[in-house]
Amino acid sequence: MRDTHDATGSVGPVRLSGQDDEIDLGRLVAVLWGGKLWIAAFTLLAAALGVFYIAITPPTYQADALLQLEDRSGRMALPAAMRELVENDPRTMTEIEIVRSRMVLGQVVADLNLDWEVQPMLAPLIGRALARYRLPVPEAGLLVRYARPGESLELEFLEVPPGWLDRELALVVTDAGYRLTDPDGNTLHGVVGETLRDPESGFALRVGALDAPAGRGYIISQRSEISAISRLRNGLSVSERGRQSGILEARFQGPRRAENTRILNAITQAYVRQNVARSAAEAESSLEFINAQLPEAEAAMRAAERALNDFRQQQASVDLSFETQNLLTQVSRVEGELRELQNREDELQQRYTTSHPVYQQLLAERTRLQARLSALRAEIGDLPETQREVLNLTRDLELAQEIYFQLLTRAQEMQVLRASTVGNVRIIDAAAAGRAAIAPRRSLILALSIVLGVMAGSAFVLVRNWMRKGVQSAEELEQVGLPVFATINYSPHADFKHKRKGHLPILAVTEPSDLAVEAFRSLRTSLHFGMLDARTRSLAITSPAPEAGKSFTAVNLAMVAAQAGQRVCLVDADLRRGQLRRHFDLPRSQPGLAEVLAGDVEIDSVLMRDILPGLAFLPSGRYPPNPSELLMRKELGDLVRALDEEFDLAVFDAPPALAVTDPVIIGRAVGTSVLVVRHDVTPLAEIEAVRKTMQAAGVRLSGAILNGFDPRKAKGAYGYGYGYSYRYEYKQRNE
């Protein structure tokens, strides 16, 4: 963007691009800079809200512990390629769910009495901050019951009937102890250290320690087991550290650091205990099965012994021959080798297919042994019947003895295993909590608050700027067909809205070096050349609506013209609400224009010549009941011609054009009509309506004056910024 000066001396922005739908970053930055106070206010408000949120949010601490999962002997073996595709070890996921199960957490709830809940009464909105910080809150009225820093209540025993689970009991500290109100509305009184019982309801409570002044309130409740476990589970998180490492990291979050450590230690110990119990249960189950089989195995062995002894007695003490004993030994050896092959085959099935050479070798060996066993059994079949029967009975006895002795050995092993079970889980790091709270994250919250405040403030400024319907620049006036004679800058010295009565200063007199006065001088020059072709040297100044600054423009234009050596007459032509008399400290009853138009007085008797150097003033006079009819008389034209003969410039301050028809009548009588519009206030629609009204009456608006221009509010403010650092002052030299 670059700056240019128009013919009237005003400064305005120039677009480099002719497309109105493009985003002008320079203008956007200028709008945001103009609304920097709003943005700062939103930012401070957001930061204050962030600080308030931090103050009312209780800190959250975290305790963590490490557990190691050792491999089980029965773990499923997976090929390495498949293990890489598995995201998490199935056994690890199983153990994580066991840690979070009701079996483990329920035991922790029971051990630590986590179903008991004691909460201090908190004040609305600021309760958390009041309980954490020593705020200057008086100890009076309802405020007495709310918690303060350093107070506590320790509960040693609590028992409630089933119907009171998850219901609140209100406890209020008294001078003698405490007063308790149960969910049914009954009031009980208790003493610290003594058990308070209600036999009818089955309620019992014992407060072990109470450190709080009289009047403090607490809420006591006993949660159901499911509710307590759910709350415990919400604060617990378990995950595997690393991939397939077998290391579990358990974390517990809560408002109290020491309590977090105690709870997490209880969780890990309960988990280890159940793991040990589970391993011991396996050994116990195997031992029970073996003990159940031992009597049957012993009975079978005794029966085989009796059968062999009975047969020998019947056959007169028949013993096995050497050949028969040799066959029995060979059969036993071959059967043992077949059992070993069966065990080897079970292992090879997990590693090889049946077509693998190693597996085929095993099958061939088993075929050979089965053939050898069949041959031995055939030889046994060729033995004499007596020898064959003795052989069979002897084999049955040896088999029964072997089974019995194996069960005895296995039972002893299970007893040793049950006594020495340690499980496959061990605690590497016991629970510990850091001193710093993990939430709320103060720096992050403050940073986000500031960023959101800046964003909200910027959005407010942009939306506010977008919703403005008032004129923003001289270009907008020129687009509707009105040339702009001058842009009058806003001056804080000219803000007279608060002055409903009394004297009104003239800015050109009190602040001659003001930037707005310099704009009036530029306007004086523009009008001097713009009125060369006018039929009279009279000027009517009007506006679409009140508060546009037409009277301010009229009096200051007249003053700067008079200061330039012109003979100027200022006429208050607003016969309804004219206030120009206040600039000259004249009473409301001062005769003026109304009396001249009515023919009651001559103009020379009411015209105040040289009320200021070079300036004459004709007040509005007494407000008439028929101002429009007075203005339509021929006396108005006679007055304009008379002023034109005597003065170089006559400035008529007319009423608002959209309010009354007076400006149209005045415009037909004077030589030039100018419309005053207020920056950021006067809508373009009103300007267009005034222009059409004037045209319909045969009055042509010569141009417009943009009044009250404020660069901080302008959508194109960046185009004006450099000019305001300079001041041009008129200084008088003492001679």
Secondary structure, DSSP 8 states (H G I E B T S, - for coil): -EEEE-TTS-EEEE-S---TTS--HHHHHHHHHHTHHHHHHHHHHHHHHHHHHHHHS--BEEEEEEEEE---TT-----HHHHHH-SS-HHHHHHHHHHTSHHHHHHHHHHHTTTEEEEE---TTTHHHHHHS-----S-GGGGGS--TT-EEEEEEEE--GGGTT-EEEEEE-SSSEEEE-TTS-EEEE-TTSEEEETTTTEEEEEEEEE--TT-EEEEEE--HHHHHHHHHHHEEEEESSSS--EEEEEEEES-HHHHHHHHHHHHHHHHHHHHHHHHHHHHHHHHHHHHHHHHHHHHHHHHHHHHHHHHHHTTS----HHHHHHHHHHHHHHHHHHHHHHHHHHHHTT--TTSHHHHHHHHHHHHHHHHHHHHHHHHHHS-HHHHHHHHHHHHHHHHHHHHHHHHHHHHHHHHHHHT---SEEEEEEEEE-SS--BS-HHHHHHHHHHHHHHHHHHHHHHHHHH--B--SHHHHHHTT--EEEEEE--GGG--TT--SS----HHHH-TTSHHHHHHHHHHHHHHHHTTTSSSSEEEEE-SSTTS-HHHHHHHHHHHHHHTT--EEEEE--TTT--GGGGGT--TT---HHHHHHTSS-HHHH-EEEEETTEEEE---S--S-HHHHHTSHHHHHHHHHHHHH-SEEEEE---TTT-SHHHHHHHHSSEEEEEEETTTSBHHHHHHHHHHHHHTT--EEEEEEEEE-TTT-TTGGGTGGGGG----------
